[in-house]
C-alpha cells in the first residue's frame, strides 16, 4: 500500500513540474509577444515621428526653395536698379602709369649639379714603418702603391677637368638663355611702355586715335552684373568740336526677371510664380536703358582727365531682324547729347533718371521693348572718320578733292547737289561772304516734309553759337520747318546747346564727307593748311 502511495506522489510531482514548466513557457511566449508588440509600437511611433519630421523638413526645404528664388529675383532687380549708383562709387579715371609695365626680371639661379667641385685630393700612401721594412718586398709594394695612387689622382684630375669644362659649357648656355629671356622681357616692357607713352601723348594732345583708345578702355572697364549685358560699343571723336560719339549696344528686355513672387503650394506640391505685368516690365526696362545712358555719360566725363571732351553724344542700339527682309538691322532706342559742364553739375545720386534725360533733351523711345526707333542725334558713321576712309587705296587718297580748296561757287554746287541727291528739291539763293552757301530746299514728304533752310560754312575753326542763331533767324524769316547747318569743321558746346530743342540739324565735316560719299558718290577730304 505504501509503495503505491509513493508512486502517486512521484507522478503528481512530475505533473506539477510539467504544468509549471508549461506555464513558464506560456509566460515567456506572452512576454515575448508583449515585448514584440511594444517594440512594434515603439517602431511605429518612431516611424511616424520620422515621417512627420521628414514631412516638416520637406515643407521647410520647399518653402526655403521658394524664398531662395524670391531672393534671387530681388537681387537681380536690385542690381538693375543700382546700375547707375554702382558707378558713382568708382573712380573711372585711368592712371596711365597703371598701364605701364615694370619688368619682373627672373634671377639667375645656379643649378646644384652645375656648381663647381673641388679638385680630387691625392691619397698619400702611408709610409712603411720600422717593423714593416723588415718584411721582404715591403719597400717595393709601397712604391707600387704610391705610383698607383699618383696615377689614379692624375686620372681623377683629368676627369674632374673634363667634368668642370662640360659644366662650364652648360652654365654658359644657361646664362645666355637667361640673358635672352631678360632682354626679351625688357623689350616687351619697353615696347608696351612706349605704346602707353604714345597713347598718353596722343590723348592729351586731343588726337582722335588717342582719345578714342582711351575712352574705349574706360568703357571696357565698366563692370555690369550679368552676362546678358553685351557691353559692345563703337566710339568716335570729332576733334574740331571735341565731341565724343558713342554707339552702345543695349541688353534685351530678357535681362529683367520675367517672373516674381514665388510661392509654395502645399496641396499640389509645386512652386508657383506670378508673371510680371507687361507695364512693369516696360517700366523696368526703360529705367535700365536710362541708367546705362547716364552711367556711360558719367564714366566718360569723370574719366576725362585731359579735358579733351566738350560733349558726349550717346546712342543706345538694339539689334534685331527686319521682318520684311530678314536682314539684321540696328534700331536706335535712345539718343542724347550732353555737354561736360552741364552734365557734371547734375547730382546723379538724387535725380529721377527719366526726368534727367528729358531735361538733357534726349530722344527716348516710348516703347524700347517693342523696338520703336528714335532718330539719333548724331549718325555714328557720319562722325567716324575711320569709317569714311576705310577701303581707300593709297594710290587714290591724294586724288580725292579737298573741300577747302573749292571755290565758293564749286562748294555751293556741291552742297546743293548733295541735298538734291538726298531727295530734297534744292534751290540756291546766294553765296555768303564766308565762302559758304545759303539754299532753300523743299521736303516733299507729307506731314514730315516742308521748307528747309540750308547753310554751309567752310570753316577751319569750330563753329560758334552765333552761326546757329543766324540760321534760326533765317528759318523764322523764311517760315521754314527745319534748318540744316553744314560745316567743314565742328561745333562748340554752345552751338549744340542752343540747337538741341529746336528743329535744327548740325552736320560736321566728317558728317559732310560721309553724306557726300553715301548719297552723291563723291569721295573727298578736308585738309586745312
C-alpha positions as CSV (number, residue, x, y, z in Angstrom):
1,X,0.0,0.0,0.0
2,X,2.8,2.3,0.9
3,X,4.6,1.7,-2.4
4,X,1.5,2.7,-4.4
5,X,1.3,6.0,-2.4
6,X,4.9,6.8,-3.3
7,X,4.4,6.3,-7.0
8,X,1.4,8.5,-6.9
9,X,3.3,11.3,-5.2
10,X,6.0,11.0,-7.8
11,X,3.6,11.2,-10.7
12,X,1.8,14.1,-9.1
13,X,5.1,15.9,-8.5
14,X,6.1,15.3,-12.1
15,X,2.7,16.5,-13.3
16,X,3.1,19.7,-11.2
17,X,6.6,20.3,-12.5
18,X,5.4,19.7,-16.1
19,X,2.5,22.1,-15.6
20,X,4.8,24.7,-14.1
21,X,7.2,24.4,-17.0
22,X,4.3,24.8,-19.4
23,X,3.1,27.8,-17.5
24,X,6.6,29.3,-17.6
25,X,6.8,28.6,-21.4
26,X,3.5,30.3,-21.9
27,X,4.6,33.2,-19.7
28,X,7.8,33.5,-21.8
29,X,5.7,33.4,-25.0
30,X,3.3,36.0,-23.7
31,X,6.3,38.1,-22.5
32,X,8.0,37.8,-25.9
33,X,4.7,38.7,-27.7
34,X,4.3,41.7,-25.3
35,X,7.8,42.8,-26.0
36,X,7.3,42.4,-29.7
37,X,4.1,44.5,-29.5
38,X,5.9,47.1,-27.6
39,X,8.8,47.1,-30.0
40,X,6.5,47.3,-32.9
41,X,4.6,50.1,-31.2
42,X,7.8,51.9,-30.5
43,X,9.0,51.4,-34.1
44,X,5.6,52.7,-35.3
45,X,5.9,55.8,-33.1
46,X,9.4,56.4,-34.2
47,X,8.5,55.9,-37.8
48,X,5.6,58.3,-37.5
49,X,7.8,60.8,-35.8
50,X,10.5,60.3,-38.5
51,X,7.8,60.7,-41.2
52,X,6.4,63.8,-39.5
53,X,9.9,65.2,-39.2
54,X,10.7,64.3,-42.8
55,X,7.5,66.0,-44.0
56,X,8.2,69.0,-41.8
57,X,11.8,69.1,-43.3
58,X,10.5,68.7,-46.8
59,X,8.0,71.5,-46.2
60,X,10.7,73.7,-44.8
61,X,13.0,72.9,-47.8
62,X,10.3,73.7,-50.3
63,X,9.5,77.0,-48.5
64,X,13.2,77.8,-48.4
65,X,13.5,77.0,-52.1
66,X,10.6,79.4,-52.9
67,X,12.2,82.1,-50.7
68,X,15.6,81.5,-52.4
69,X,14.0,82.1,-55.8
70,X,12.4,85.3,-54.4
71,X,15.7,86.4,-53.0
72,X,17.4,85.8,-56.3
73,X,14.8,87.8,-58.2
74,X,15.1,90.6,-55.6
75,X,18.9,90.6,-56.0
76,X,18.6,90.8,-59.8
77,X,16.2,93.7,-59.6
78,X,18.5,95.5,-57.0
79,X,21.4,95.1,-59.4
80,X,19.4,96.6,-62.3
81,X,18.1,99.4,-60.1
82,X,21.7,100.1,-58.9
83,X,23.3,100.3,-62.3
84,X,23.9,104.0,-62.0
85,X,24.6,104.1,-58.3
86,X,27.3,101.4,-58.8
87,X,29.5,103.6,-61.0
88,X,29.2,106.6,-58.7
89,X,31.4,104.9,-56.1
90,X,34.0,104.0,-58.7
91,X,36.8,106.3,-60.0
92,X,36.6,105.9,-63.7
93,X,39.7,107.9,-64.5
94,X,42.6,105.7,-65.9
95,X,46.0,106.2,-64.5
96,X,48.4,105.9,-67.4
97,X,51.1,104.7,-65.0
98,X,48.9,101.7,-64.2
99,X,49.1,100.7,-67.9
100,X,52.9,100.7,-67.9
101,X,54.9,97.5,-67.1
102,X,57.7,97.3,-64.6
103,X,59.5,94.3,-65.9
104,X,59.8,91.5,-63.4
105,X,63.2,90.0,-64.2
106,X,63.9,86.4,-63.2
107,X,67.0,85.9,-61.2
108,X,69.7,83.5,-62.5
109,X,70.0,80.5,-60.2
110,X,72.9,78.2,-60.5
111,X,71.7,74.6,-60.6
112,X,73.2,72.4,-57.9
113,X,74.5,69.9,-60.5
114,X,76.5,72.7,-62.2
115,X,78.2,74.1,-59.2
116,X,82.0,73.6,-59.3
117,X,83.5,70.8,-57.4
118,X,86.9,70.9,-55.7
119,X,89.8,69.0,-57.3
120,X,90.3,65.4,-56.1
121,X,93.0,65.1,-53.4
122,X,96.0,62.9,-53.7
123,X,95.7,59.8,-51.5
124,X,99.0,59.6,-49.8
125,X,100.1,56.0,-49.1
126,X,101.1,55.5,-45.5
127,X,104.9,55.1,-45.2
128,X,106.2,51.7,-44.2
129,X,107.2,51.6,-40.5
130,X,110.3,50.1,-39.0
131,X,108.8,46.7,-38.5
132,X,107.3,46.8,-41.9
133,X,110.6,47.4,-43.5
134,X,111.8,44.1,-42.0
135,X,109.3,42.3,-44.2
136,X,110.8,41.3,-47.5
137,X,109.4,43.3,-50.5
138,X,107.6,45.9,-48.4
139,X,109.5,48.8,-49.9
140,X,108.6,47.6,-53.4
141,X,105.0,47.2,-52.6
142,X,104.9,50.7,-51.1
143,X,106.5,52.1,-54.2
144,X,103.9,50.4,-56.4
145,X,101.0,51.6,-54.2
146,X,102.4,55.1,-54.2
147,X,102.7,55.1,-58.1
148,X,99.2,53.7,-58.4
149,X,97.8,56.4,-56.1
150,X,99.6,59.1,-58.2
151,X,98.2,57.6,-61.4
152,X,94.7,57.4,-60.1
153,X,95.0,61.0,-58.8
154,X,96.1,62.2,-62.2
155,X,93.2,60.4,-63.9
156,X,90.8,61.8,-61.4
157,X,92.2,65.3,-62.1
158,X,91.7,64.8,-65.8
159,X,88.1,63.5,-65.3
160,X,87.4,66.4,-63.0
161,X,88.7,68.9,-65.6
162,X,86.5,67.4,-68.3
163,X,83.5,67.5,-66.0
164,X,84.2,71.1,-65.0
165,X,84.6,72.1,-68.6
166,X,81.3,70.4,-69.5
167,X,79.6,72.2,-66.6
168,X,81.1,75.5,-67.7
169,X,79.7,75.0,-71.2
170,X,76.3,74.1,-69.9
171,X,76.4,77.1,-67.5
172,X,77.4,79.5,-70.2
173,X,74.4,78.2,-72.3
174,X,72.1,78.7,-69.4
175,X,73.4,82.2,-68.8
176,X,73.0,83.0,-72.5
177,X,69.3,81.8,-72.4
178,X,68.7,83.7,-69.2
179,X,70.1,86.9,-70.7
180,X,68.0,86.4,-73.8
181,X,64.9,85.9,-71.6
182,X,65.7,89.1,-69.6
183,X,66.3,91.0,-72.8
184,X,63.0,89.8,-74.3
185,X,61.1,90.8,-71.1
186,X,62.8,94.2,-71.1
187,X,62.0,94.7,-74.8
188,X,58.4,93.7,-74.3
189,X,58.1,96.1,-71.4
190,X,59.8,98.9,-73.3
191,X,57.5,98.3,-76.3
192,X,54.4,98.3,-74.1
193,X,55.5,101.4,-72.2
194,X,56.3,103.1,-75.5
195,X,52.8,102.4,-76.7
196,X,51.4,103.8,-73.4
197,X,53.6,106.9,-73.8
198,X,52.3,107.4,-77.3
199,X,48.7,106.8,-76.2
200,X,49.1,109.3,-73.4
201,X,50.7,111.9,-75.7
202,X,48.0,111.5,-78.3
203,X,45.3,111.6,-75.7
204,X,46.5,114.8,-74.0
205,X,47.1,116.3,-77.5
206,X,43.4,115.6,-78.3
207,X,44.3,113.4,-81.2
208,X,41.5,111.3,-82.5
209,X,43.2,107.9,-82.2
210,X,44.4,108.5,-78.6
211,X,41.1,109.9,-77.4
212,X,39.1,107.0,-78.9
213,X,41.5,104.4,-77.5
214,X,41.4,105.9,-74.0
215,X,37.7,106.1,-73.8
216,X,37.3,102.6,-75.2
217,X,39.4,101.4,-72.2
218,X,37.1,103.4,-69.9
219,X,34.0,101.7,-71.2
220,X,35.7,98.3,-71.3
221,X,36.5,98.6,-67.6
222,X,32.8,99.3,-66.7
223,X,31.5,96.3,-64.8
224,X,27.9,95.2,-65.4
225,X,26.3,92.4,-63.3
226,X,25.1,89.9,-65.9
227,X,26.3,88.1,-69.0
228,X,23.2,89.3,-70.8
229,X,24.7,92.8,-70.9
230,X,26.5,92.8,-74.3
231,X,29.0,95.6,-73.3
232,X,29.7,96.2,-77.0
233,X,30.1,99.7,-78.4
234,X,31.7,101.9,-81.0
235,X,33.5,105.2,-80.2
236,X,34.3,108.1,-82.5
237,X,35.9,111.5,-81.8
238,X,35.3,114.8,-83.6
239,X,38.4,116.8,-82.7
240,X,37.1,120.0,-84.2
241,X,34.3,120.2,-81.7
242,X,35.8,117.9,-79.0
243,X,32.8,115.7,-79.2
244,X,32.8,112.0,-78.4
245,X,30.2,109.9,-80.2
246,X,29.2,106.6,-78.6
247,X,27.0,103.9,-80.2
248,X,26.2,101.4,-77.4
249,X,24.6,98.0,-77.7
250,X,21.8,97.7,-75.1
251,X,20.7,94.5,-73.4
252,X,17.5,92.7,-74.4
253,X,14.3,93.0,-72.2
254,X,15.0,89.4,-71.1
255,X,17.7,90.9,-68.7
256,X,14.7,91.6,-66.5
257,X,13.3,88.7,-64.4
258,X,10.0,87.8,-66.1
259,X,8.6,86.1,-63.0
260,X,8.2,87.3,-59.5
261,X,6.6,86.3,-56.1
262,X,7.5,82.6,-55.9
263,X,5.2,80.7,-53.6
264,X,5.0,77.0,-52.5
265,X,1.5,75.4,-52.9
266,X,1.4,72.6,-50.4
267,X,-1.7,70.9,-51.6
268,X,-0.2,70.4,-55.1
269,X,3.5,70.2,-54.0
270,X,4.6,72.8,-56.6
271,X,6.3,76.2,-56.5
272,X,4.2,78.7,-58.4
273,X,5.2,82.2,-59.6
274,X,3.5,85.2,-60.9
275,X,4.4,86.6,-64.3
276,X,5.4,90.2,-64.1
277,X,2.9,92.6,-65.7
278,X,3.8,94.0,-69.1
279,X,3.6,97.6,-67.8
280,X,6.0,96.8,-65.0
281,X,8.4,95.0,-67.4
282,X,8.3,98.0,-69.7
283,X,8.9,100.5,-66.8
284,X,11.9,98.5,-65.5
285,X,13.4,98.2,-69.0
286,X,13.1,101.9,-69.6
287,X,14.8,102.5,-66.3
288,X,17.6,100.1,-67.2
289,X,18.2,101.9,-70.5
290,X,18.1,105.3,-68.8
291,X,20.6,104.0,-66.2
292,X,23.0,102.7,-68.8
293,X,22.8,106.0,-70.7
294,X,23.5,108.2,-67.7
295,X,26.1,105.8,-66.4
296,X,28.1,105.9,-69.6
297,X,28.0,109.6,-69.8
298,X,29.2,109.8,-66.2
299,X,32.0,107.4,-66.7
300,X,33.3,109.2,-69.8
301,X,33.1,112.7,-68.3
302,X,34.6,111.6,-65.0
303,X,37.5,109.9,-66.8
304,X,38.2,113.0,-68.9
305,X,41.5,113.9,-67.1
306,X,42.9,115.6,-70.2
307,X,39.8,117.8,-70.6
308,X,39.5,116.7,-74.3
309,X,35.8,116.3,-74.2
310,X,33.4,119.2,-74.6
311,X,30.4,117.0,-75.2
312,X,29.4,113.4,-75.5
313,X,26.6,112.0,-77.7
314,X,25.3,108.6,-76.7
315,X,23.0,106.4,-78.8
316,X,21.7,103.2,-77.4
317,X,21.1,100.4,-80.1
318,X,19.3,97.2,-80.2
319,X,20.0,94.5,-82.8
320,X,17.1,92.8,-84.5
321,X,15.9,91.5,-87.8
322,X,13.9,93.3,-90.4
323,X,10.7,91.2,-90.6
324,X,10.2,92.3,-94.2
325,X,13.7,91.3,-95.5
326,X,15.1,89.0,-92.8
327,X,18.2,91.1,-92.7
328,X,19.8,92.3,-89.5
329,X,19.1,95.9,-88.5
330,X,20.3,98.1,-85.7
331,X,17.5,100.1,-84.1
332,X,18.3,103.2,-82.0
333,X,16.0,103.5,-79.0
334,X,17.7,106.4,-77.1
335,X,19.9,109.2,-78.1
336,X,21.2,112.1,-76.1
337,X,23.9,114.8,-76.3
338,X,25.3,116.3,-73.1
339,X,28.0,119.0,-72.6
340,X,30.6,118.3,-69.9
341,X,29.9,121.4,-67.7
342,X,26.1,120.7,-68.0
343,X,26.4,117.1,-67.0
344,X,28.9,117.4,-64.2
345,X,26.5,119.8,-62.5
346,X,23.9,117.1,-62.2
347,X,23.7,115.2,-58.8
348,X,23.1,111.7,-60.3
349,X,22.6,110.2,-56.9
350,X,19.4,112.2,-56.4
351,X,17.9,112.5,-59.9
352,X,14.9,110.9,-61.4
353,X,16.6,109.2,-64.3
354,X,13.8,109.7,-66.9
355,X,13.3,113.3,-66.0
356,X,17.1,113.9,-66.1
357,X,17.2,112.6,-69.7
358,X,14.2,114.6,-70.6
359,X,16.0,117.7,-69.3
360,X,19.0,116.9,-71.4
361,X,16.8,116.8,-74.5
362,X,17.2,113.1,-75.0
363,X,15.3,111.3,-77.8
364,X,13.8,108.3,-75.9
365,X,11.7,105.6,-77.4
366,X,8.3,105.3,-75.7
367,X,8.4,101.5,-76.4
368,X,12.0,100.4,-76.5
369,X,10.9,96.8,-75.6
370,X,9.0,96.8,-78.9
371,X,11.9,98.3,-80.9
372,X,10.2,101.6,-81.6
373,X,13.1,103.6,-83.1
374,X,14.1,107.2,-82.4
375,X,16.2,109.4,-84.6
376,X,19.9,109.5,-83.5
377,X,21.2,113.0,-82.6
378,X,24.4,112.1,-84.5
379,X,24.7,109.3,-87.0
380,X,27.8,107.3,-85.9
381,X,29.1,106.7,-89.4
382,X,28.9,110.5,-90.0
383,X,31.1,111.2,-87.0
384,X,33.7,108.4,-87.5
385,X,36.4,109.4,-90.0
386,X,37.8,105.9,-89.9
387,X,34.5,104.7,-91.4
388,X,34.8,107.4,-94.1
389,X,38.4,106.5,-95.0
390,X,38.1,102.7,-94.9
391,X,38.8,100.9,-98.1
392,X,40.7,103.8,-99.7
393,X,43.7,102.7,-101.6
394,X,46.9,104.8,-101.0
395,X,47.0,105.5,-104.7
396,X,43.7,107.3,-104.8
397,X,43.9,109.2,-101.5
398,X,45.7,112.2,-102.9
399,X,43.4,112.2,-105.9
400,X,40.3,113.0,-103.7
401,X,39.3,116.6,-103.8
402,X,40.0,118.8,-100.7
403,X,36.8,120.7,-99.9
404,X,38.8,123.5,-98.5
405,X,40.4,124.1,-102.0
406,X,37.0,124.5,-103.7
407,X,35.8,127.9,-104.8
408,X,32.7,129.3,-103.2
409,X,30.7,128.5,-106.4
410,X,32.0,124.9,-106.5
411,X,31.3,124.4,-102.9
412,X,27.8,125.9,-103.4
413,X,27.1,123.5,-106.2
414,X,28.5,120.5,-104.3
415,X,26.2,121.2,-101.3
416,X,23.2,121.8,-103.5
417,X,23.8,118.5,-105.4
418,X,24.2,116.6,-102.2
419,X,20.8,117.5,-100.8
420,X,19.2,117.1,-104.2
421,X,20.5,113.6,-104.3
422,X,19.1,113.0,-100.8
423,X,15.6,113.8,-102.1
424,X,15.2,117.5,-101.5
425,X,14.2,120.0,-104.1
426,X,17.0,122.4,-103.6
427,X,17.3,126.0,-104.9
428,X,20.4,128.0,-104.5
429,X,19.9,131.5,-103.2
430,X,23.1,133.4,-102.6
431,X,26.7,132.9,-101.7
432,X,27.6,134.1,-98.2
433,X,30.6,136.2,-97.5
434,X,32.5,133.4,-95.7
435,X,32.6,131.1,-98.7
436,X,29.6,129.1,-97.7
437,X,26.2,128.9,-99.4
438,X,22.6,129.5,-98.5
439,X,19.9,127.4,-100.1
440,X,16.2,126.8,-99.6
441,X,15.1,123.2,-100.1
442,X,11.7,121.5,-100.0
443,X,11.0,118.1,-98.5
444,X,8.0,116.7,-100.4
445,X,7.1,114.2,-97.8
446,X,3.6,114.7,-96.4
447,X,3.4,115.6,-92.7
448,X,7.2,115.4,-92.1
449,X,8.2,117.5,-95.0
450,X,8.2,121.2,-95.6
451,X,10.5,124.1,-96.2
452,X,14.2,123.6,-95.2
453,X,16.9,126.3,-94.9
454,X,20.4,125.1,-95.6
455,X,23.6,127.0,-94.7
456,X,27.1,125.8,-95.2
457,X,30.3,127.2,-93.5
458,X,33.8,126.4,-94.9
459,X,35.5,127.0,-91.6
460,X,38.8,125.8,-90.3
461,X,37.8,126.6,-86.7
462,X,35.0,125.5,-84.6
463,X,31.6,127.0,-85.5
464,X,30.2,129.0,-82.6
465,X,26.7,129.6,-81.4
466,X,26.3,132.8,-83.4
467,X,26.1,130.9,-86.7
468,X,23.4,128.7,-85.3
469,X,21.4,131.7,-84.1
470,X,21.7,133.2,-87.5
471,X,20.4,130.1,-89.1
472,X,17.5,130.1,-86.6
473,X,16.7,133.7,-87.5
474,X,16.7,132.8,-91.2
475,X,14.4,129.9,-90.6
476,X,11.9,132.2,-88.8
477,X,12.2,134.8,-91.6
478,X,11.6,132.2,-94.3
479,X,8.9,130.3,-92.4
480,X,10.9,127.1,-92.6
481,X,10.1,123.9,-90.9
482,X,13.7,122.9,-90.4
483,X,17.3,124.3,-90.6
484,X,20.5,122.5,-91.6
485,X,23.9,123.9,-90.9
486,X,26.9,122.2,-92.7
487,X,30.5,122.9,-91.8
488,X,33.9,121.6,-92.8
489,X,34.9,121.7,-89.1
490,X,32.9,121.1,-86.0
491,X,30.6,122.9,-83.4
492,X,31.2,124.2,-80.0
493,X,29.1,123.1,-77.0
494,X,27.1,126.4,-77.0
495,X,26.0,125.6,-80.6
496,X,24.8,122.2,-79.6
497,X,23.1,123.5,-76.5
498,X,21.2,126.2,-78.5
499,X,20.0,123.8,-81.2
500,X,19.0,120.8,-79.0
501,X,15.4,121.8,-78.5
502,X,14.9,123.3,-82.0
503,X,14.4,121.8,-85.5
504,X,18.0,122.4,-86.4
505,X,20.4,119.8,-87.6
506,X,24.2,120.4,-87.3
507,X,26.4,118.4,-89.7
508,X,30.2,118.3,-89.0
509,X,33.0,118.0,-91.6
510,X,33.2,114.2,-91.1
511,X,29.4,114.0,-91.5
512,X,29.6,116.0,-94.7
513,X,32.2,113.6,-96.1
514,X,30.1,110.7,-95.2
515,X,27.0,112.2,-96.8
516,X,28.9,113.0,-100.0
517,X,30.2,109.5,-100.3
518,X,26.9,107.8,-99.3
519,X,24.5,109.9,-101.4
520,X,26.4,111.7,-104.1
521,X,29.2,109.3,-104.8
522,X,31.9,112.0,-104.0
523,X,34.9,110.8,-102.1
524,X,36.5,113.9,-100.7
525,X,38.8,115.2,-97.9
526,X,39.0,118.2,-95.6
527,X,42.6,119.4,-95.2
528,X,43.4,122.7,-93.6
529,X,46.6,124.4,-94.5
